[in-house]
């Protein structure tokens, strides 16, 4: 089994999926009402987590969903580092050869634009 907070989190997460998991709107609504009643009791301070767990694992479809949700949650906890290379880049400056406009590249791979002060002439910026 799992801890009480995880059971409550799982119960809240499964609610929108009950009709699809159980095959009919009526069955989903019935389980949703039972689950809501148990969640109210838990919110009132009653130790009702075992009953919630039994309800969530009562059918094969909900049991499979709960198992998958629990496994996904277990792997997602902890620190997730930022994607990609987060080292600083040298912000290379470019300037227009015809005016005083300067532009700094803020990330690697960003293409150097044309000078916005000369829209009809397509003046490329040059390294400063």
Helices and strands as residue ranges (DSSP letters): H 4-14, G 15-17, H 18-22, H 25-43, H 49-56, H 60-76, E 93-95, E 102-104, G 116-118, E 126-127
